[in-house]
Amino acid sequence: MNYDVIIIGAGPGGIFTAYELSRRSGAKIAVFETGGKLTERKCPIDGERIKTCVGCPVCGIMSGFGGAGAFSDGKYNITTEFGGTLHEHIGKKAAIDLMNYVDGINLSHGGEGTKLYTTANSRIKTLCLRNGLHLLDASVRHLGTDKNYVVLGNIYEELKDRVDFYFHCPVSGVSAKDGLYTVVTPKGEFSAPVCVISAGRSGSKWMEKVCADLGLGSNSNRVDIGVRVELPYEIFSHLTDELYESKIVYRTDKFQDLVRTFCMNPRGAVVNENTNGIVTVNGHSYDDPARYTPNTNFALLVSKHFSLPFKDSNGYGESIARLSNMLGGGVLLQRFGDLIRGQRSTPKRIEESFVTPTLGATPGDLSLVIPKRILDGIVEMIYALDKIAPGTANDDTLLYGVEVKFYNMEVVTDENLETGLPGLFVIGDCGGTTHSLSQASASGVYVARHIADRFPAGAPVHNR
Ligand SMILES: Cc1cc2nc3c(=O)[nH]c(=O)nc-3n(C[C@H](O)[C@H](O)[C@H](O)COP(=O)(O)OP(=O)(O)OC[C@H]3O[C@@H](n4cnc5c(N)ncnc54)[C@H](O)[C@@H]3O)c2cc1C
């Protein structure tokens, strides 16, 4: 079957490509997605009967309409300081303008009334600087998991009559011939002169194969390894009430490594994340006060880059995550006090803790899993944060491990996010250019605008 534009992946990148293209052109568009519709997506963990990841063949958290972002905290960071390097392709102003445009669409599809936080002129910045910590600049729209879901639902309702969605339809291969891209799926083969790949993090292994099959250039990327910290909401409330999310960076004394906070969830919950069968940890929170927890969680991460002879940064991160899965059957949990005293946390110690974990994880010893250099950096950072948020280094602060942020290898693309093959675009997290909702969405809008003129309304498919 023929289309003008084939989009692979219905995460933020794919959705915003389809949204913008269907508004600005007459293109016949198909979106192929491994997972299901938004309403079909479900993680079996209910906290009672099923407490940990059971390894579903297609992860309901990572795949389906909305991509990895569907059940996320819906934090749209409008910044070029983190969340990707889209600005290196398209320029800082264009990147920020597009992120603001995406914000406007989210607001008009159910996100109205949500708060936009900003670090500008924040006194917290001064407090951080005085303690060797650096607060990165950003505006943060917090939709919350619940509103994020509503926004996605509304966008789908608007798109479904303009775009052909193929759910439960993983693309196994992409080939290029005579100016057309053909994708192979369980529902048959489809072709188009333009193909936008937006397969996200869950599509990282598959993307490596596509690069090899089509001879696309790629570079290895970094991997971030660390823990998720959970503590009483009150300890960080002076930061989270004002900024919601604060990205704070610290350079360790011991190794001069950078450790940073990531994905802060005030009154949120810690959750499992399953990437290609490996269970790691993440977090989210709800906008609805009825769903608040007494805790705040955030990640502390250290980036590792490898060059020759070892280039497989993701493989390194996977091995560490596998080790935690081997020892704990999933995610490990340890009290900070136990870690410092060199003793494992036991179910009894966790039960007696003043902080109640929001995720059922196996009490254990993170020092048996996380390399010393990384763990030393995390411990140093916890003591540094204790100076701006006293209580962070309390014995009962909970550490879940491991949290791993896998980055796709960087696919070589030009300033239009087009690969060396004309008409083949790689956007979002999939190409290593972005790692956030805002930037992945913005990359989709950008490519859609670039190709829209090729498909005026009324022209026959494949003949434009
Ligand atoms: C639990 C969690 C919380 C997060 N919270 C935040 C947050 O608050 N703020 C933030 O900025 N970022 C957050 N992120 C990251 C954010 O979700 C991603 O950066 C963003 O979703 C990337 O968008 P994308 O479209 O590039 O890829 P994805 O969202 O990963 O979407 C890719 C889609 O492609 C599909 N796919 C993959 N391979 C194929 C194939 N071969 N054929 C067909 N379909 C395929 C997948 O099923 C998936 O649905 C979070 C991520 C997780 C997992």
PDBQT file of the ligand as one rigid body, heavy atoms in Angstrom, charges set to zero:
ROOT
HETATM    1  C1  LIG A 501       8.644   6.551  32.900  1.00  0.00    +0.000 C 
HETATM    2  C2  LIG A 501       9.199   7.679  32.059  1.00  0.00    +0.000 A 
HETATM    3  C3  LIG A 501       9.040   8.992  32.489  1.00  0.00    +0.000 A 
HETATM    4  C4  LIG A 501       9.523  10.053  31.716  1.00  0.00    +0.000 A 
HETATM    5  N1  LIG A 501       9.286  11.334  32.136  1.00  0.00    +0.000 NA
HETATM    6  C5  LIG A 501       9.648  12.365  31.353  1.00  0.00    +0.000 A 
HETATM    7  C6  LIG A 501       9.309  13.696  31.702  1.00  0.00    +0.000 A 
HETATM    8  O1  LIG A 501       8.613  13.963  32.684  1.00  0.00    +0.000 OA
HETATM    9  N2  LIG A 501       9.756  14.712  30.909  1.00  0.00    +0.000 N 
HETATM   10  C7  LIG A 501      10.503  14.474  29.789  1.00  0.00    +0.000 A 
HETATM   11  O2  LIG A 501      10.873  15.441  29.110  1.00  0.00    +0.000 OA
HETATM   12  N3  LIG A 501      10.803  13.212  29.408  1.00  0.00    +0.000 NA
HETATM   13  C8  LIG A 501      10.392  12.159  30.153  1.00  0.00    +0.000 A 
HETATM   14  N4  LIG A 501      10.694  10.885  29.760  1.00  0.00    +0.000 N 
HETATM   15  C9  LIG A 501      11.385  10.694  28.477  1.00  0.00    +0.000 C 
HETATM   16  C10 LIG A 501      10.399  10.901  27.331  1.00  0.00    +0.000 C 
HETATM   17  O3  LIG A 501       9.277  10.072  27.530  1.00  0.00    +0.000 OA
HETATM   18  C11 LIG A 501      11.077  10.609  25.993  1.00  0.00    +0.000 C 
HETATM   19  O4  LIG A 501      12.191  11.462  25.855  1.00  0.00    +0.000 OA
HETATM   20  C12 LIG A 501      10.118  10.833  24.828  1.00  0.00    +0.000 C 
HETATM   21  O5  LIG A 501       8.970  10.039  24.962  1.00  0.00    +0.000 OA
HETATM   22  C13 LIG A 501      10.804  10.516  23.496  1.00  0.00    +0.000 C 
HETATM   23  O6  LIG A 501       9.873  10.591  22.472  1.00  0.00    +0.000 OA
HETATM   24  P1  LIG A 501      10.082   9.771  21.111  1.00  0.00    +0.000 P 
HETATM   25  O7  LIG A 501       8.887  10.005  20.265  1.00  0.00    +0.000 OA
HETATM   26  O8  LIG A 501      11.402  10.105  20.549  1.00  0.00    +0.000 OA
HETATM   27  O9  LIG A 501      10.187   8.233  21.540  1.00  0.00    +0.000 OA
HETATM   28  P2  LIG A 501       9.207   7.311  22.395  1.00  0.00    +0.000 P 
HETATM   29  O10 LIG A 501       8.337   8.115  23.264  1.00  0.00    +0.000 OA
HETATM   30  O11 LIG A 501      10.053   6.269  23.001  1.00  0.00    +0.000 OA
HETATM   31  O12 LIG A 501       8.254   6.655  21.292  1.00  0.00    +0.000 OA
HETATM   32  C14 LIG A 501       8.743   5.733  20.360  1.00  0.00    +0.000 C 
HETATM   33  C15 LIG A 501       7.598   4.816  19.941  1.00  0.00    +0.000 C 
HETATM   34  O13 LIG A 501       8.071   4.021  18.840  1.00  0.00    +0.000 OA
HETATM   35  C16 LIG A 501       7.566   2.705  18.969  1.00  0.00    +0.000 C 
HETATM   36  N5  LIG A 501       8.465   1.805  18.238  1.00  0.00    +0.000 N 
HETATM   37  C17 LIG A 501       9.737   1.456  18.547  1.00  0.00    +0.000 A 
HETATM   38  N6  LIG A 501      10.230   0.644  17.604  1.00  0.00    +0.000 NA
HETATM   39  C18 LIG A 501       9.248   0.479  16.685  1.00  0.00    +0.000 A 
HETATM   40  C19 LIG A 501       9.158  -0.286  15.474  1.00  0.00    +0.000 A 
HETATM   41  N7  LIG A 501      10.180  -1.022  15.012  1.00  0.00    +0.000 N 
HETATM   42  N8  LIG A 501       7.992  -0.247  14.787  1.00  0.00    +0.000 NA
HETATM   43  C20 LIG A 501       6.921   0.503  15.224  1.00  0.00    +0.000 A 
HETATM   44  N9  LIG A 501       6.966   1.214  16.374  1.00  0.00    +0.000 NA
HETATM   45  C21 LIG A 501       8.125   1.203  17.084  1.00  0.00    +0.000 A 
HETATM   46  C22 LIG A 501       7.572   2.451  20.467  1.00  0.00    +0.000 C 
HETATM   47  O14 LIG A 501       6.644   1.434  20.797  1.00  0.00    +0.000 OA
HETATM   48  C23 LIG A 501       7.182   3.824  21.033  1.00  0.00    +0.000 C 
HETATM   49  O15 LIG A 501       5.794   3.929  21.258  1.00  0.00    +0.000 OA
HETATM   50  C24 LIG A 501      10.220   9.793  30.502  1.00  0.00    +0.000 A 
HETATM   51  C25 LIG A 501      10.405   8.464  30.075  1.00  0.00    +0.000 A 
HETATM   52  C26 LIG A 501       9.906   7.415  30.838  1.00  0.00    +0.000 A 
HETATM   53  C27 LIG A 501      10.086   6.009  30.355  1.00  0.00    +0.000 C 
ENDROOT
TORSDOF 0
